[in-house]
Amino acid sequence: MELLLRYLHFISVFTLAGTLFAEFFLLDKNLSRKQIKLLSRIDAVYGISALSLLIVGLSLWLGGYGKPTEFYSQNPTFHLKLGLFIIIGLISIYPTVFFIRQGKGNQNQKVEIPKGIIWSIRIELIILSIIPIFAGLMAKGISIF
């Protein structure tokens, strides 16, 4: 069971990163509603992968698979990693709502993308690129505090 959960954890991480990079590369200052609808579908996969990552991660933490629950619970680096993941989730709400709202209507109509959407995706990517450092430290039992 642990092997399956770890596999799902990695697949979820790769899917989350891949969809976030896809959003980053597909975003532009002006997009048609058709392009926004595509971004909305990609964002839906992003959301599913984030939810899967959270559920599997919580199962690994609280389910007693592999390392004991206390190993993670008492490690401040783990809590920082989890906190950064939650911050990414909160930041992602703004682009998600925008894509859903703006994807409706005339599919050829151009929509100006607010800078806040572009910066949200960039910040999510920056934070996502930092999390593996903390994951590696955490796995070794190293606390940064």
C-alpha positions, 0 to 999 in steps of 0.5 A: 500500500505504501508503494502505491501511495508514494507512486500516486504522490509522485504522479500527482506532483508531476501532473500538478507541475506539468499543468502549472507550466502549461498554464504559464506557457499558454498565458498571454496578455490577450487571449480568446475565450476559446484559449481561456476555456482550454486554460480552464480545462488545464486548470481543472486537471491542476486542481484534481492533481492538487486534491489528489496530492493532498489526499495521498500526502495526508494518507502517508502522513496520518496513515502510518505508512513508512515513517511514523506519523510523529516523524512528520508531525514533529518536523517544522520543515514538514509544516513549512512544506505543507504551508507552502502547498496551502499558499499555492492552493490559495493563490490558485483560486484567483486564476481558477475563478477568472478562467471559469468566468471568462471562458463563457461567451463568444469564443473568438472574442479577445479578453485582456488578461490581468497582470495579477493572473500572470503574476499568480501563476509565476508566484505559484511556480516559484513556490512550487520550485522551492518545495522539493528542497524542503521535501528532501530536508524533511525526508532526511529529518533535517529541521531548518528551524 
